[in-house]
Each structure stands twice: as C-alpha cells, then as structure tokens.
C-alpha cells in the first residue's frame, strides 16, 4: 500500500472512529542494545523534549514530516512541479526549498522522486499491525530471552497506543521494555508501568534549570517518575548521555550517580553514553539548525575518569551501553 493511500485510509476522522492507530517512524529488528536478548524496536513519533544533541530529530515532531537528503537530489524538479499545495520551490541555485507550513504530506513528491532524496517520516499503524511485525522474530526472542522495546521520540506521548501495545505484547508472552525520557503525567506513567518489564531511561542533567536550557523542560517530573518506577520494583537501566560542555562536569555526574544509588536494587546498571555526531546530518534534512555543530566527542581519558567517579555509587557501570 502506497504511503498516500495508507494516510487516506487512516485519515484524522477515521482514526477517531476506527481502530486505534499510532504514528510509528521506524521498526528495527535484531536489536541487542535496548534490553536483554534480541529485540524488535518500535519507534513512536513525538517527544516533549528538544535535546540539543538529539540523534533522532525526526522523532521530535508528533506529526508526519518530510525528510530530504540534498546530495541525493538530481535536480529533476519533479517535486516542485507536482506538489498540489505549491509547498516546494527551486531557487536560482537549484536548491529545493520546502514550505513546511503548506505541506500536507500527500506523498506526491516522495512517490515521484526518482533519486529517492525525499521521504515521509511517520506512518499510522494499528496495534495489531505493529505486533504482527514484532511476532515475525519470535524464535529469536525465545532463544535469547529477548522481546519488544517501545522507543521514540517519547513513547508515552502516545500513551493510549503504547499501553494497548504493551498489553498485547504481554498477552503474547513477550518481554516488554520502554525507552523513555519519563516526562509525562504521573498517572500516565503509572499505567504504562503496569505492562512494562524493563525501563531504559536517560538522566540528562540533575540541575532542573540547566536541564531546561538543554532540553526545553525542567526535570522534576522526570525524576519523580523514575523514582516511582523504582518504588514499583521495576527493573531499570539508567543512561547518562555524556555531552561535552553540557552535562559532563564531575559535579553533575556525581550528583547523577548518587541519585541512581538512592533508587536501590531496581537499577540493574548505569550506562555512560559518550556523545557522537552521527545524527547531525538529519537536522539539515529536516531544515533545522544543529546548535552543537563543532562539538567533538569526549576524550577517552575524561570518560574513564567519570566512570571511576561513578563506580563507588553504581558498581555496574558500562561505557557505551
């Protein structure tokens, strides 16, 4: 089914009266770093945070989006001539300019792009359609103690869909995990936790004001939800994305380690994730500015020194996840 036909099938009106759908931007199979064993990752679109270093900026917007890879373009101008909303222009340098306020994501430009430089991120799927894809690798889950992990974006932003998908997964006998920033109402988080076996979450900064500067939101609700998961006895793995000049001070890292220690035995480990620039090109493909351009990954010596700082509080520490 073509993208345009699928979107028509799941129009806004239909989604209110038809089967429950979620906006999924990717499904990755054979993942081994997002929970135990071999897993399938389901990425749901939309996030309440706007982290400056986000490696999946296509996950932020809660609606479909056009992504364009400029160096794939062959200059055929079909996208501009076929766009029914006249949302695409070609300037004097033969650069493609997209007016994202006009774009309705009809898919004409994507279908007629000979070079494949245009794509629409986000497709509406039902819970059953997602779980049919997940079920394909059942033998691998069984032999590796794997399962399904719902990620994003922020999966709790599509709470109803997430809860139904988690319930369906557990009814199928699958181990369930979520990768979450934990920024959502407490009652929503508590409901999600009922059907979640493992919580994978980042702690981006312990100072709430600095957290707001880096991500667009304070951290009080995030830390409260993480503590709630611990009190509910949920197995957790905490990650620290280590971003030079943002959150890599000894003071912040030690404060994070002390908070993790206070969560008790629910935390199975802490991962230090050094910054990398692999996601930077995606920002350009979405016509967004990457404000950390020029920032280089932290030196190995600095990362290992921070690991030594964390170890007395959290013995099970890894670098890189």
SEMAR-641544 format. One record per residue (C-alpha): y, z, x. Coordinates in steps of 0.02 Angstrom, whole numbers, padded with zeros to 5 digits, always signed. Example, Ala and Ser with C-alpha at 12.3 -4.5 7.8 and 13.67 -1.06 7.14 Angstrom:
# SEMAR-641544
-00225+00390+00615 -00053+00357+00684 
END
This chain:
# SEMAR-641544
+00000+00000+00000 +00168-00051+00073 +00299+00084+00103 +00414+00014-00031 +00275+00012-00161 +00223+00190-00117 +00401+00253-00137 +00414+00168-00306 +00251+00248-00358 +00319+00419-00310 +00497+00398-00373 +00601+00554-00399 +00568+00552-00585 +00381+00528-00562 +00370+00672-00439 +00440+00791-00570 +00308+00745-00698 +00165+00679-00592 +00054+00753-00456 +00133+00870-00331 +00186+00775-00175 +00252+00824-00005 +00357+00724+00116 +00247+00701+00270 +00313+00618+00427 +00155+00618+00532 -00029+00666+00534 -00105+00690+00706 -00291+00706+00735 -00388+00784+00878 -00251+00909+00922 -00303+01051+01038 -00143+01148+01071 -00095+01203+00895 -00226+01332+00851 -00407+01355+00903 -00528+01212+00922 -00500+01031+00873 -00372+01019+00734 -00278+00899+00623 -00089+00924+00620 +00007+00886+00461 +00195+00872+00493 +00306+00907+00342 +00485+00845+00343 +00640+00954+00336 +00699+01105+00435 +00831+01240+00406 +00868+01247+00593 +00958+01120+00701 +00898+01169+00875 +00994+01079+01011 +00833+01042+01107 +00725+00987+00960 +00587+00869+01018 +00560+00803+00841 +00735+00771+00772 +00659+00656+00642 +00589+00815+00564 +00758+00894+00526 +00818+00794+00377 +00724+00840+00216 +00725+00658+00158 +00659+00492+00224 +00755+00415+00370 +00769+00252+00465 +00725+00261+00649 +00768+00114+00759 +00711+00079+00938 +00855-00025+01010 +00761-00102+01156 +00629-00172+01039 +00758-00273+00943 +00754-00462+00972 +00920-00496+00885 +00850-00596+00739 +00975-00510+00618 +00848-00517+00476 +00877-00333+00440 +01062-00362+00405 +01040-00518+00301 +00902-00444+00192 +00974-00270+00161 +01014-00263-00027 +01139-00121-00001 +01228-00208+00145 +01198-00049+00244 +01163-00143+00407 +01291-00235+00511 +01280-00330+00676 +01431-00305+00789 +01504-00426+00916 +01381-00362+01048 +01234-00397+00932 +01204-00211+00909 +01129-00155+00745 +01235-00027+00653 +01160+00068+00505 +01269+00147+00372 +01153+00291+00330 +01256+00342+00179 +01223+00172+00098 +01039+00160+00147 +00917+00187+00002 +00759+00171+00110 +00697+00023+00009 +00598-00035+00161 +00658-00217+00165 +00719-00204+00344 +00559-00120+00403 +00445-00248+00323 +00541-00397+00392 +00574-00329+00568 +00470-00448+00674 +00484-00340+00830 +00441-00176+00745 +00602-00093+00801 +00635-00017+00628 +00530+00114+00541 +00549+00236+00398 +00505+00415+00439 +00429+00509+00293 +00303+00462+00158 +00261+00553-00002 +00080+00608-00013 -00015+00716-00136 -00111+00869-00079 -00274+00777-00111 -00219+00628-00006 -00174+00741+00140 -00336+00838+00129 -00438+00678+00118 -00365+00631+00288 -00399+00805+00356 -00579+00804+00293 -00620+00650+00397 -00644+00757+00553 -00747+00896+00475 -00887+00880+00606 -00761+00915+00746 -00692+01069+00657 -00867+01137+00631 -00921+01116+00812 -00758+01179+00891 -00702+01314+00767 -00552+01204+00726 -00460+01170+00566 -00294+01110+00496 -00119+01157+00554 +00036+01125+00449 +00190+01097+00554 +00360+01016+00539 +00504+01023+00537 +00478+01184+00446 +00329+01179+00326 +00391+01324+00219 +00540+01216+00168 +00413+01125+00056 +00339+01290+00001 +00251+01236-00159 +00166+01090-00075 +00121+01195+00078 +00044+01336-00025 -00059+01214-00128 -00118+01125+00030 -00165+01289+00114 -00260+01344-00041 -00352+01179-00046 -00395+01192+00140 -00464+01367+00121 -00565+01316-00032 -00642+01182+00081 -00690+01315+00207 -00561+01261+00338 -00469+01375+00457 -00283+01364+00418 -00132+01381+00530 +00054+01352+00515 +00183+01313+00648 +00339+01393+00578 +00512+01449+00632 +00488+01584+00498 +00658+01555+00420 +00628+01563+00233 +00644+01694+00094 +00531+01844+00119 +00441+01816-00046 +00402+01636+00001 +00338+01687+00172 +00229+01824+00096 +00149+01699-00023 +00116+01575+00118 +00036+01712+00221 -00096+01741+00087 -00176+01575+00131 -00140+01568+00319 -00262+01622+00453 -00151+01593+00606 +00038+01592+00630 +00114+01496+00775 +00299+01532+00793 +00443+01517+00916 +00565+01654+00958 +00715+01557+01018 +00837+01699+01056 +00843+01885+01020 +01032+01892+01001 +01074+01836+00825 +01247+01767+00866 +01180+01665+01011 +01034+01610+00901 +01161+01543+00775 +01253+01448+00912 +01093+01365+00971 +01005+01332+00806 +01136+01342+00668 +01064+01501+00590 +01052+01688+00633 +00883+01765+00671 +00871+01922+00563 +00763+01843+00428 +00657+01757+00559 +00617+01919+00650 +00588+02009+00485 +00461+01879+00430 +00373+01885+00597 +00359+02073+00579 +00294+02051+00402 +00155+01938+00464 +00107+02070+00592 +00105+02206+00461 -00008+02097+00353 -00128+02087+00500 -00106+01900+00525 -00160+01830+00692 -00008+01763+00782 +00034+01667+00938 +00216+01680+00993 +00303+01543+01090 +00463+01550+01192 +00541+01377+01215 +00624+01401+01384 +00789+01306+01382 +00895+01314+01541 +01066+01387+01509 +01023+01431+01329 +00892+01568+01322 +00815+01582+01495 +00905+01739+01556 +00799+01885+01613 +00886+01995+01485 +00837+01885+01338 +00660+01852+01398 +00626+02038+01424 +00701+02080+01254 +00586+01950+01176 +00434+02021+01265 +00474+02196+01204 +00489+02134+01025 +00322+02045+01039 +00243+02203+01107 +00307+02300+00957 +00208+02185+00841 +00046+02261+00902 -00127+02186+00909 -00092+02045+00785 -00017+01944+00927 -00157+01859+01022 -00043+01789+01157 +00128+01730+01210 +00164+01555+01274 +00313+01509+01382 +00354+01327+01348 +00469+01253+01482 +00599+01129+01421 +00565+00943+01439 +00663+00789+01389 +00527+00685+01305 +00609+00697+01134 +00783+00645+01192 +00765+00457+01151 +00727+00499+00969 +00903+00567+00945 +00976+00396+00989 +00851+00311+00873 +00924+00417+00731 +01106+00384+00784 +01128+00567+00833 +01205+00642+00988 +01090+00740+01103 +01204+00877+01169 +01084+00936+01305 +01083+00769+01394 +01081+00801+01581 +00993+00969+01568 +00844+00970+01684 +00679+01063+01661 +00675+01238+01737 +00609+01257+01913 +00431+01318+01931 +00485+01471+02029 +00601+01526+01888 +00467+01502+01756 +00340+01603+01855 +00467+01741+01886 +00497+01755+01699 +00310+01757+01668 +00296+01906+01788 +00436+01990+01690 +00342+01968+01527 +00168+02018+01587 +00192+02209+01579 +00234+02193+01393 +00117+02050+01344 -00033+02035+01461 -00100+01874+01381 +00038+01756+01437 +00023+01571+01471 +00143+01439+01533 +00140+01278+01436 +00035+01340+01290 
END
